Amino acid sequence: MSTASIDLPKSARAVIIGGGVAGCSIAYHLAKLGWTEIVLLERAQLTSGTTWHAAGLLTTLRDTETQTRLAAYTQQLYRGLEAETGQATGLIECGSIQLALTPDKAEEMRRGFRAAQAWGIECEEVSPARVQELWPLAYVGDIQAAFHFPRDGRANPTDVTQALAKGARKAGVRIFERCPVTAIDTRDGQVTAVQTPHGRIETGIVVNCAGIWARQVGALAGVDVPLQAAEHYYMISEAVAGVHPKLPILRDPGRSAYIREEAGKLMVGIFETESKPWRVE
């Protein structure tokens, strides 16, 4: 949408700031709940922040039952989103394998595995030989325990966001790109409006989905969001023989690492135990 064509409404029930996967998902779900007069404002283009280079992993088992059920719901949502909207999500149901390389990690993961079974998550403990069968490139000599989640998968974050945005638009949400929020008006601790270069929108609800810029957006309303962007590294190999899209996601929680297929190559991501802050200024 060009800047010249922006015609903002004068008021909205809620204004969502940020057009990444979180903002578009909230817009989609509010519309599904029957909310009307919802506006989403994106300072550049949808997914142009951190969404476009997310890993796109869809794994089910999390630390708590609530998180696990939310993850299972997300998988279910993405399976039906393409049929609903006509927009591909890049969903590949490749499954995932979680590895435990120490006895303590094996005990911890077996507890999680039993919880997953109680919560209705399809999973099984597998032998190192089975890991080798599912993931021929893996070294399995140090595996203490392994767990296979066949319904896990991955999606294309950009495509998922576009599908959520399309579903939201179909339900009446108005999405404006290239429309940054420059100020948030408040009175007695309550939001009253947002200001943009293209006009003012009166609203009583603002949803901050600005990702790594959420702290700055919160500050516009006098709210301290304790969030600081940090650097994160991943590596992509050259093409590797035998690597294909249905290769399961290999996860090593003890080392905070994952490996997945990426266009016939291997993507290796490692979550740093000591993060390096990015652009603190």
C-alpha positions in Angstrom: 0.0 0.0 0.0 1.5 3.4 -0.9 1.6 6.2 1.6 -0.6 8.3 -0.7 -3.5 5.8 -0.5 -3.7 5.5 3.3 -7.1 6.6 4.6 -7.2 5.8 8.3 -10.5 5.5 10.2 -11.1 8.2 12.8 -11.7 5.6 15.5 -11.3 1.9 16.2 -12.3 -0.6 18.9 -8.7 -1.8 19.1 -5.4 -0.8 17.3 -2.7 -3.4 16.9 0.8 -2.1 16.4 3.0 -4.5 14.5 2.4 -6.6 11.4 4.4 -9.7 12.2 3.1 -13.1 13.0 2.0 -12.0 16.5 0.1 -8.9 15.4 -1.6 -10.7 12.5 -2.5 -13.6 14.7 -4.2 -11.3 17.3 -6.1 -9.5 14.6 -7.2 -12.8 13.1 -8.4 -14.2 16.5 -10.1 -11.0 17.6 -12.1 -11.1 14.4 -12.9 -14.7 14.9 -14.2 -13.8 18.3 -16.6 -11.4 16.7 -14.8 -8.1 17.3 -15.3 -5.4 14.7 -13.5 -2.1 14.0 -10.1 -3.6 14.4 -7.1 -1.8 12.9 -3.6 -3.1 12.5 -0.7 -0.7 11.8 2.6 -1.8 10.4 5.4 0.7 10.1 6.9 -1.0 6.9 5.5 -4.2 5.4 4.0 -7.2 6.9 6.7 -9.6 8.3 9.5 -7.1 7.6 10.7 -7.1 11.3 11.9 -10.3 12.9 9.1 -12.6 11.6 10.6 -13.3 8.2 13.8 -15.0 9.5 12.2 -17.0 12.3 13.0 -20.7 12.3 9.4 -21.7 11.9 9.5 -24.7 14.2 6.2 -26.2 15.3 7.0 -28.4 18.2 4.3 -29.5 20.7 5.8 -30.4 24.1 6.6 -27.3 26.2 7.3 -26.6 29.8 3.7 -26.4 31.0 0.4 -27.9 30.1 -1.0 -24.5 29.0 2.0 -23.9 26.7 1.7 -27.4 25.3 -2.0 -27.0 24.6 -1.4 -23.7 22.9 1.3 -25.3 20.7 -1.0 -28.1 19.8 -3.7 -25.5 18.9 -1.2 -23.6 16.7 -0.5 -26.8 14.7 -4.2 -27.5 14.3 -4.8 -23.8 13.2 -2.0 -23.9 10.6 -3.2 -27.2 9.1 -6.5 -25.6 8.3 -5.4 -22.0 7.5 -4.4 -22.6 3.8 -7.8 -24.2 3.1 -9.6 -21.3 4.8 -7.7 -18.5 3.2 -6.2 -19.9 0.0 -2.8 -18.7 1.2 -0.1 -21.3 1.6 1.6 -21.6 5.0 4.6 -23.8 3.9 3.5 -26.3 6.6 5.6 -29.5 6.5 4.6 -32.2 9.0 8.1 -33.7 9.3 8.0 -34.6 13.0 10.7 -33.9 15.5 13.2 -35.9 17.6 14.3 -34.7 21.0 17.6 -36.0 22.3 18.9 -36.4 25.8 22.7 -36.8 26.1 23.1 -37.0 29.9 21.3 -39.2 32.4 19.8 -36.2 34.2 18.4 -34.8 30.9 17.0 -38.3 30.1 15.2 -38.3 33.4 13.9 -34.8 32.9 12.7 -35.5 29.4 11.0 -38.8 30.4 8.9 -36.8 32.8 8.0 -34.4 30.0 7.3 -37.3 27.7 4.8 -38.9 30.3 3.2 -35.5 30.7 2.8 -35.2 26.9 1.1 -38.6 26.8 -1.3 -37.5 29.6 -2.1 -34.4 27.6 -2.9 -36.4 24.5 0.2 -35.6 22.5 1.3 -38.3 20.0 4.8 -39.3 20.9 7.0 -42.3 21.7 10.4 -43.0 23.2 12.7 -44.4 20.5 16.0 -46.2 20.5 19.3 -44.8 19.2 18.9 -47.3 16.3 15.5 -45.8 15.5 17.0 -42.2 15.6 19.6 -43.4 13.1 16.9 -44.7 10.9 14.9 -41.5 11.0 18.0 -39.3 10.8 20.7 -41.2 8.9 23.3 -38.3 9.3 23.0 -38.3 13.1 25.7 -39.6 15.5 23.9 -41.7 18.1 26.7 -43.1 20.2 26.1 -40.7 23.1 22.3 -40.8 23.2 20.9 -41.5 26.6 17.2 -41.2 25.5 15.3 -40.0 22.5 11.7 -39.1 21.9 9.8 -38.9 18.6 6.9 -36.5 18.0 5.5 -37.4 14.6 3.0 -34.6 14.3 5.5 -31.8 14.9 6.6 -29.8 11.9 7.7 -26.5 10.5 6.1 -23.7 8.5 7.2 -20.6 6.6 6.7 -17.7 9.0 6.2 -15.2 6.2 3.5 -17.3 4.5 1.8 -18.0 7.8 1.6 -14.3 8.6 0.2 -13.5 5.2 -2.5 -16.2 5.7 -3.4 -14.9 9.1 -3.6 -11.4 7.6 -5.8 -12.6 4.7 -8.1 -14.3 7.2 -8.3 -11.2 9.3 -9.1 -9.0 6.3 -11.8 -11.3 5.2 -13.3 -10.9 8.7 -13.3 -7.1 8.5 -9.9 -6.2 10.0 -8.3 -3.1 8.3 -4.5 -3.5 7.9 -2.4 -0.5 7.0 1.3 -0.9 5.9 3.9 1.9 5.9 2.0 3.6 8.7 4.2 3.9 11.8 2.8 5.0 15.2 4.5 8.2 16.4 2.6 8.8 19.6 0.1 7.2 21.9 -2.3 9.5 23.7 -3.4 8.7 27.3 -5.5 10.2 29.9 -5.7 9.0 33.6 -3.7 5.9 32.7 -6.0 4.9 29.9 -5.2 4.9 26.2 -7.3 7.4 24.2 -5.7 7.4 20.7 -2.7 6.6 18.5 -1.0 9.2 16.3 0.5 8.4 12.9 1.9 10.5 10.0 -1.4 9.9 8.3 -3.8 10.8 11.0 -5.1 10.1 14.5 -7.2 7.1 15.5 -9.2 7.3 18.7 -9.2 4.0 20.6 -9.4 2.6 24.1 -7.3 -0.5 23.4 -3.8 -0.7 21.9 -2.0 -4.0 21.5 1.8 -3.8 21.4 3.1 -6.4 18.9 6.2 -4.5 17.8 8.6 -7.3 18.5 12.1 -6.1 19.2 10.7 -2.5 19.1 8.1 -3.2 21.8 10.1 -1.3 24.4 10.0 1.9 22.3 6.3 1.5 21.5 5.5 0.9 25.2 7.5 4.1 26.1 5.1 6.1 23.9 2.4 5.2 26.4 4.5 5.6 29.5 4.8 1.8 29.9 8.2 0.2 30.6 8.5 -3.0 28.6 11.6 -4.9 29.9 12.7 -6.1 26.5 16.1 -5.8 24.7 17.0 -7.4 21.4 19.9 -9.8 21.4 21.9 -11.4 18.6 21.1 -15.0 17.6 23.1 -17.1 15.2 22.2 -19.9 12.9 24.2 -21.5 10.2 23.2 -23.0 6.8 25.3 -25.6 5.2 26.0 -26.4 1.6 23.7 -28.9 0.0 23.9 -32.3 1.7 23.1 -35.6 0.1 20.2 -37.4 1.7 18.7 -34.2 3.3 15.1 -33.8 2.3 12.0 -31.7 3.5 10.5 -34.6 5.5 13.7 -35.0 7.6 12.5 -34.6 11.2 13.6 -31.6 13.2 16.5 -32.7 15.5 16.4 -31.0 18.9 19.1 -31.1 21.6 17.6 -29.1 24.5 20.6 -29.8 26.7 22.7 -27.8 24.3 19.9 -25.4 23.3 20.4 -26.5 19.6 18.2 -27.6 16.7 18.9 -28.8 13.2 16.4 -28.9 10.4 16.3 -29.1 6.6 16.4 -25.9 4.5 16.1 -26.3 0.7 18.3 -29.5 0.7 20.8 -28.0 3.2 21.0 -28.1 7.0 20.1 -25.2 9.2 21.8 -25.3 12.6 20.5 -22.9 15.3 22.0 -22.5 18.8 20.4 -20.4 21.5 23.2 -18.6 23.3 23.4 -19.0 27.1 25.1 -15.6 27.4 23.3 -13.4 24.9 24.9 -10.3 23.3 22.6 -7.3 23.3 21.9 -5.8 20.0 21.8 -2.0 19.5 21.2 -1.0 23.1 21.3 2.6 22.0 
